[in-house]
């Protein structure tokens, strides 16, 4: 039997990508996309601001306010059956407004830009029991295009997962953390904000409440290009760093996760301090830090008194 005749699931099992060993097949557009990013990224107010990497000659996004409005009303009716979820949903949006990750659109032009549908995903997590998912692949009709269809994915700048997990086994002392709300820490320039609009309700307790329009002021999780924009921003920031450990800090980042090992306690503490300092310079604070070193864990408890350092944790999904 030839490989092509195998059941697709067996074919996938044999595929090298299953082991994160992916042959390099760069897109012809990758260099152009990265160059456009470098030419447009701006550092202002202790934060990086980027443009969406639009495809050349992409199809026009259709006006979809009516579709977004109908989807929201249906979605709100379902949420109202579970008041605790409605409360969480509204609190998340209010917190993002307070943090200036999103903004209210005043005098919204219904024929301008693009509206993103959204819905809740419930999680078995004490910290984030509910997450809002935005549908960047939603189409107004079957023959039209979505926001994701119009964006370049960008070159993959993320290290292979297999490499990261193998390196994590080398040293004596281990540490892990993650960037707090990583994607929304990268600001979105004004020219592209209207393509990230979405609808919500003004008062979740009023059944006749009016709809309001909001839009992202930052990179949103769910867009085709978001991983590239985050990774490129971290890379460009660390390349400008004067830290002697900037390469090691960069190599120990996997998307928004930070993990690594050190052979000595002094090196461990040094990496911890420098990683926090360097990433704060890009408005990307580290959170949920934990180590197998008692001295570092005590330091974490001192710096974050409201945080309970766990006795066990996962590293990129591995216990």
KOLVEXZA-35747 format. One record per residue: residue in one letter; x, y, z of N, C-alpha, C, CB in turn. Coordinates in steps of 0.05 Angstrom, whole numbers, plus 5000, padded with zeros to 4 digits. Glycine has a CB too. Layout:
N
AXYZXYZXYZXYZ ...
***
This chain:
319
X501749765000500050005000501850255000498150005025 X501250444983502750694982501950875004502450824954 X503751075009503151275030500651425024505551465033 X500151484998497751634991495151484995497951714962 X495351214997492951055001492251015031493250784988 X494051105049493551075077491251235087496051145093 X489951145108487851295121489051565129486751145146 X487551795126488552055132489652085160486452265128 X488451945180489451975208492151845211487451845227 X492651615197495251485197497251665183495151205185 X496451775161498151955146499052185163496752065120 X497152295179497852525197499852435219495352635210 X499452185229501252085249504052065239500251805259 X504351985214507051955202508252225194506951765179 X506552425192507552675182509552795202505152875178 X511752915191513753025208512653255225516053125191 X510653395215509553625230508353535257507353765214 X507553285259506553185285508653205307505652885282 X511153185299513353205319514553485320515553005312 X513153675308514153955306516653975290514554065334 X517153785272519453795254518353885227521053525253 X518354135222516954245198519054335178515054475206 X519054235154520954325134520454615127520854155108 X522654765124522355055118521155095090525055195121 X518855215090517455275065516455565066515155075059 X518255755066517356035069515656125046519756215072 X513656285053511956405032513456625018509256505045 X512956654992514256874978513557154989513556874948 X511257165004510457425015511657485042507457425016 X512957285054513957325082515857555085515157065092 X517857565067519857775068518558055065522057735047 X516658065046515258315042513558395066513458295017 X512258205078510558255102512258355125509058005110 X514558225129516358305151517558585146518658105155 X518158645121519258905114517159125119520258915085 X514659065112512459255117512159305147509859155104 X512359095162512159115192514359305202512358845205 X516859255194519159415203518859715195521759305192 X517759765172517460035162515160185176516960035132 X513260045188510860175199510760165229508460045188 X512259985243512059965272513060225285513559715282 X511660305306512360555321512560495350510260785315 X514560605364514760585393513960845405517660495402 X511860855421510861105432509461045459508861235413 X510061215478508761185505509260915517505761235503 X511760815516512560565528511060325516512060565558 X510360345490508760135477509360135447505760165482 X509059905435509459885406506659895392510859625398 X506560035369504160065354504659965326503160365353 X502859785316503259655290500959695272503759355295 X501359635246499259625226498459335220500159765200 X496059295212495259025203496758965176492159005200 X497758725172499258655148497258575125501258435153 X496158765112494158715091495458575067492758975082 X493958395054494758275029494558485007493158025022 X496358474988496158644965493758574948498758634948 X492258774940489958744922487858544934490858634895 X487558554961485558374973482658464966485858365004 X480758284967478058344961476858534982476358094959 X474858684974473658884992471958745013471959084976 X472358825038470658725060467858855057471858785088 X465758685058463058785055462058915081461158565047 X460259105078458959225101457359015116457059465093 X457858975142456558755156455358835183458558535160 X454559085185453359175211450859025217452859475210 X449158985196446558855200446958565211444858855174 X448858425199449458145207450458145236451458025188 X452358325242453458335269451358405290455758545270 X449458575282447258655301445458415306445658885289 X444758265286442958035290444357815306442157915262 X446957775301448457575316448657655346451157535305 X449057915351449358005378446657965394450158295379 X444458035381441858015395441357725402439558125378 X441957535384441557255390443457165412442057085364 X445857265411447857195431447157305459450657305422 X446057545460445257665486442957515498444457965482 X441057425482438857265492439857005506436957195470 X441856885494442956635507444356705533444856495487 X445856925533447357005557445357075580449157245551 X443157195573441257285594439957045609439057455581 X440156815597439156575611441156485633438756345591 X443556595632445656525652446856795662447856345639 X445456925681446257185690449257205699444557275713 X450256985710453056995719454957015695453756735736 X454256895673455956915649455657195636455256705628 X453257305636452857575626454457775642449857645627 X454457735669456057915686458957905680455457855716 X460057655677462857625670463557745644463557325670 X461857705624462257805597462558115598459957725578 X460558235611460558535613462958635628457958625626 X463758495649466058575665468658565649466358405690 X468858365632471258345615471458575596471258075599 X469158645583469158865565469759135579466458885550 X468559165603469059405619471959425627467259415644 X473159205634475959205642477759275618476858935654 X477059175595478659235571478359535563477859055548 X476059645569475659925564477360095584472760005567 X477360005609478960145630481960135624478360025658 X482759905613485559865606486359985579486259565606 X484360095565484660225539485560035517486760455542 X484959775521485359585499483259615477485359295511 X480859705485478759765466477760045472476459555468 X476260155453475160425456472260435445476860635441 X470760615456467960665446468160825421466260815468 X466660745401466560895376464161095377466260705351 X464761345376462661545376461961625347463461805393 X459461685342458561755315459461545294459662035307 X458761295301459661075284458461085256458960805297 X460161065236459261045208458760755201461361175188 X456260675198455560395194456560275168452560355196 X457260445149458260355123461260365121457060525101 X462560405143465560425143466760205161466460705152 X468860075151470259885168468959605167470459985196 X469259465190468359185191467659115220470558995180 X465558955224464658885250465258585255461658935254 X466258525279467058245286464958125304469858245299 X463857895296462157745315463857635338460657505300 X462557575360463957475383462157305400465257695400 X463357125416461756955434463456865457460556715419 X462256755479463856675502464756385500462256715528 X467056335512468056055515468456015545470656005498 X467155825556467355765585469755595590464855635596 X471355655611473755505617473655415646476255675612 X474855185651475155085678477555205691475254765679 X477355465697479655615708478555815728481255755685 X479855825751479056025772479756305763480455955798 X482056335748482856605740481356715716485856605733 X480756545696479356625673477056425666481256665649 X474856435681472756235676471256285649470656255699 X471556525638470256585613472156755595467556735617 X472256685570473856835551472156915527476356665541 X472557155517471057245494472657185468470557555496 X471357055449472656985424471557155402472256675418 X473257275386472457435363472857285338473957705363 X470857285320470957125296472057285273468157025289 X474657285270475957425248475657285221478857475254 X474657035222474156885197471256885189475156595201 X469557045202466757055196466357205169465157195218 X464557095152463957225126461157325126464457025103 X460657545112457957655110456257465094458057935096 X457257345073455957135058457956945047454157265035 X457156725037458956515030461056595009457456275020 X460256774991461956854969463757084976460356924945 X463457205000464957435008467557355023463357625025 X469057545032471557485046471257575075473957635033 X472957455092473057525121475457705125473157275139 X475657815149478057975156480557805153477858085185 X480457555162482857385160483657325131482357115174 X481657315113482257275085483857505073479657235069 X483657735085484957975075487758025087483258215079 X488457865107490957915121493157705115490457915151 X495657795114497857615112498257475139500457765103 X498957225138499657075163502257175174499756775159 X504157245156506857325164508557085169506657495189 X511257135168513056915173512856805201515957005167 X513356545204513256425231515956485245512856115229 X515756635267518156705282518256555308518157015288 X516256375313516156225337517955975335513256135343 X519455915357521155685357519455425357522955685382 X520655205348519254955348518754865377520854735333 X516354765382515554685409517454465420512654585409 X518154275402519954055410522654165421520353865386 X523654365407526254485415526054615443527154685394 X523854755447523454905472523254705495520955075471 X521754485492521454295513523954145519519154095506 X525554085498528153955503530054135518529353865476 X530254385510532054575524531254605553532054845510 X528654585559527754625586528754405605524654625586 X529754185595530753965612533653985618530153695598 X535054195609537954205611538954285639539054395590 X537954515649539154625674538054505699538654925674 X539154605721538354505748535854655758540654545767 X535854915754533655085764531855175742534855325779 X529255135746527355195725525555435733525554955719 X524555575714522755795719520755815696524256065722 X518355895701516255945681514656195688514455695677 X513556325668511856555671510356595644513456815679 X508656785643507456855617506957155616504856695613 X506857265592506357545589503357605593507157645560 X502757795611500057855617498657985593499958045641 X496457855584494757955562496558045539493058195572 X498157855530500357915511499458065486501757665504 X497457955473496658065446495658355448494557895433 X494058415468493058685470495058885481490558685488 X497458785488499658965496500959105472501758815512 X500359005448501359125423499159305412502258905402 X499659565410497659755401497159735371498460035409 X494759795363494059795335493760085326491359645330 X495160155304495060425294492360505284497160465272 X491760765286489060875280487960785253489161175282 X489660765233488760715205487160445203491160705187 X487760255221486559995219484459925240488759785221 X484060115259482260055281479360005273482360275301 X478460135252475660105244474959835232474860315224 X477059675227476559405217476459205239478859325197 X476459305264476259125287473959215305478859135303 X471859335293469559425308467859185317467859615292 X466459215339464459015348462359145364465858785364 X460059015366457759125380457358995408455159075363 X456359155426455659055453453359225463458159075472 X452359155487450059295499451059485520448059095510 X449659705523450459915542449959825571448960165537 X447659695576446859615603445859325602444759805615 X447359135613446558845612444058785629448858675621 X443358975647440958925664438459045652441459045691 X438659185630436359315617435659155592436859615611 X433359025590432558865566432259045542430058715572 X431759305545431459485523433859665518428959665527 X436159585528438559745526439359785497440759615542 X440760015493441660075466444359935460441960385462 X444859905435447459785426449559995425447159635399 X451959925432454260105429456359975411455460185456 X457960135397460060035380462760085394459960175352 X464359875394467059895405468959805383467359715431 X471559865387473559765369476159725384473959975345 X477759545373480359495386482259725382481459225376 X483859775403486059965400488659805401485960175423 X488459545400490759365402490359125384491159285431 X492458965382492258715366490358525380495158585362 X488558415365486658235378487357945373483858295367 X486857785393487357495391485157375373487357355419 X485957225353484057105334484557195306481257175342 X485957415302486557505275488857335264487357805274 X488857285238490757125224493657215230490257115195 X494057475232496757585234497657635263496857845219 X495957575283496557665310499157535322494257595328 X499557275317501957145327504457265316501856845321 X504357315290506757445277507257725289506257465246 X505157885292505458155302506558155331502758305301 X505657975347506657955375509557875375504957755391 X510257655360512957555360514957755348513057285345 X514157885326515858075313516358315332514558175287 X514358395347514658615366516558545389511958705377 X516258305400518058215421520958195410517257935433 X521258095386523858065374525258335370523657915348 X523758525358524958785352525658935378522958945335 X524058885399524659025424527158905437522258985444 X527458645438529758515450532358565434529258215454 X532058595408534458645392535658915398533758635362 X533959105408534959375415536059385444532659575412 X535659165458536459155487539459155490535258905500 X540359255513543159255520543759025540544059515532 X541758865546542158645565543958435554539458525573 X545958345570547758125561546257865558550058085580 X543857845569542257595568539957615548541157525596 X539957815531537657865513537157625494538058115497 X539257495485538957265467537657035482541657175455 X538556985507537356765522534456825529539056725548 X533857075536531057155542529357105517530957445551 X530357185494528857155469528356855463530357285446 X530456695467530256405461528456255480533056285461 X527956375503526256245523523256335521527256295550 X522656485501519856565497518556395475519756865489 X516156305481514556155462511856275461514455845469 X511356445440508956615438508856795463506356445436 X506956745482506856915506507856775530503957015510 X509056545527510056385549513056425552509456085546 X513956445577516856475583517756255601517456755595 X519656095593520555875609523455815602518755625604 X524855705621527655635617528955515642529255875608 X531455455639532955345662535655485664533255035659 X536855455688539455575693541055375710539255855707 X543655375707545355185721546155285749547955135705 X545755545754546355655781544155835791549055805780 X543955865817541956035829542256325821541956005859 X544756415821545356695814544456755785548256755817 X544956575767544056615739541056615737545256395720 X539756435752536856425753535656685761535956195772 X536656805783535557055793536157285774536857115820 X538457275761539157475741537357475717542057445732 X536757235707534957215684532157315692534856925675 X531257245716528557325725528357635726528057215753 X530357765738530358055740530458185712532658155757 X532258095696532658215669530258165651535158115656 X529057935652526757875635524458055642525957575637 X523958095668521858275677522358555669521558255708 X524858645672525558925665525358975635528458985675 X526458795619526458835590523558835579528058615577 X521958645587519258625576517458855586518058355583 X517958955610516459185619516959425601517159255649 X519359435589519959655571518359655546522859635564 X516959425541515159405518512259395527515859155501 X511759465553509059445565508059165564507159635550 X509758965569509058685569509958555595510358535545 X508558615617509358505643508958205645507858645666 X510858075658510657785663508857735688513457665667 X507457515687505657435709505857135713502757525704 X504657045735504456755741507156615742502656615720 X509156755753511856645755511956425775513856865762 X513656215770514056005789516655865782511655795788 X517955755803520555625799520755385817522855825804 X522755215813523354995831525555085851524254745816 X526155345851528155455869526755615891530155645853 X527355545916525955665939526555965941526855535965 X528956055935529656335937528156505917532656375934 X527856405892526356555872523456555879526856435844 X522356335889519556335896518956525918518656055904 X520756555937520356745959520457035948522556705981 X522257085929522357345916519757405902524757355897 X518657215888516157245873513857315893515456995857 X513857175916511757225936511957505947511957015960 X514457605950514957875961513958085941517957915968 X514558045915513958235894510958225887515658185870 X509757995890506857955883505457835907506557785857 X504857985928503757875952500957755949503558095973 X499457835928496757725924496757475906494957935912 X499157395898499357165880500256915896501357225857 X498856695893499556445906501256275888496956285914 X503856255894505756105878504955805879508656145887 X504255685856503455405856505755215862502155325830 X505054985874507154785880507754615854506254595902 X505754595837506154455812505054625789504754175812 X506254595766505254755743505754595717506555025741 X504854705695505354585669507254765653502654545654 X508754645636510554785618509554725590513554705622 X508254925577507154895551505354645549509354885530 X503754605569501854375569502954125581501054325542 X505554115587506753865598507053895628509553805584 X506053715644506253725673509153705682504653505686 
***
